[in-house]
Amino acid sequence: MAVSNADFRTNFPEFASTTTYPEAQLTFWRTFAETLLYDQCRWADLRDYGIQLVMAHNLALAARNAAAAGAGGQPGSVQGAVASKSVGG
């Protein structure tokens, strides 16, 4: 079974906004995921789920980076609590 953008939006309703997540962006990440997870024998019945999870991951990162850039921040920077810190050499 092939994953479509409509299937993805149904399974992940948090990505339903075509303004925030345009069709072209979904198609780009779907094509990327299909290439990344090309081995049908390895993924078997889980390949479609894997494709959708790769899409969701990259779309969420892209939206976060766009919001950071729009607010004058630095896209791709680490967010959240600091897990560890070192000082000195």
C-alpha positions as CSV (number, residue, x, y, z in Angstrom):
1,M,0.0,0.0,0.0
2,A,1.3,3.5,-0.8
3,V,1.0,6.4,1.5
4,S,-0.8,9.5,0.2
5,N,-0.8,13.0,1.6
6,A,-4.5,12.6,2.4
7,D,-3.8,9.4,4.4
8,F,-1.1,11.2,6.3
9,R,-3.4,14.1,7.2
10,T,-6.1,11.6,8.3
11,N,-3.7,9.6,10.5
12,F,-1.9,12.7,11.9
13,P,-4.6,15.4,12.2
14,E,-2.2,17.8,13.9
15,F,-0.8,18.3,10.3
16,A,-4.2,19.1,8.8
17,S,-3.5,22.7,8.1
18,T,-2.6,23.2,4.5
19,T,-1.3,26.7,5.3
20,T,1.2,25.5,7.8
21,Y,1.9,22.2,6.0
22,P,1.4,22.7,2.2
23,E,0.9,19.8,-0.1
24,A,4.3,20.4,-1.7
25,Q,6.1,20.1,1.7
26,L,4.2,16.8,2.5
27,T,5.1,15.5,-1.0
28,F,8.8,16.4,-0.5
29,W,9.0,14.6,2.9
30,R,7.0,11.6,1.7
31,T,9.3,11.1,-1.3
32,F,12.3,11.5,1.0
33,A,10.9,8.9,3.5
34,E,10.0,6.4,0.7
35,T,13.6,6.7,-0.5
36,L,15.0,6.3,3.0
37,L,12.8,3.3,3.7
38,Y,13.2,1.7,0.3
39,D,13.7,-1.9,1.6
40,Q,10.2,-3.4,1.6
41,C,11.6,-6.8,2.8
42,R,13.1,-5.2,5.9
43,W,10.1,-3.0,6.8
44,A,7.3,-5.4,5.7
45,D,3.9,-4.3,7.0
46,L,5.5,-1.4,9.0
47,R,6.8,0.5,6.0
48,D,3.8,2.8,5.6
49,Y,3.9,3.6,9.3
50,G,7.6,4.4,9.1
51,I,7.1,6.7,6.1
52,Q,4.4,8.6,8.0
53,L,6.5,8.9,11.1
54,V,9.5,10.2,9.1
55,M,7.2,12.7,7.5
56,A,5.7,13.8,10.8
57,H,9.2,14.2,12.4
58,N,10.6,16.3,9.6
59,L,7.4,18.4,9.2
60,A,7.4,19.2,12.9
61,L,11.1,20.2,12.8
62,A,10.5,22.4,9.7
63,A,7.5,24.2,11.4
64,R,9.5,24.8,14.6
65,N,12.5,26.2,12.6
66,A,10.2,28.4,10.5
67,A,8.6,29.8,13.7
68,A,12.0,30.4,15.2
69,A,13.2,32.2,12.1
70,G,10.0,34.3,11.9
71,A,10.6,35.4,15.5
72,G,14.1,36.5,14.8
73,G,15.6,33.3,16.4
74,Q,18.1,30.8,15.0
75,P,16.5,27.9,13.1
76,G,17.8,24.5,14.1
77,S,19.0,25.6,17.6
78,V,18.5,23.2,20.5
79,Q,15.4,24.0,22.6
80,G,14.3,22.8,26.0
81,A,16.1,22.1,29.3
82,V,19.8,21.6,29.4
83,A,20.6,18.0,30.2
84,S,24.3,18.5,31.0
85,K,26.9,21.2,31.0
86,S,30.7,21.1,31.1
87,V,33.0,23.9,32.1
88,G,36.7,24.2,31.1
89,G,38.9,21.8,29.2
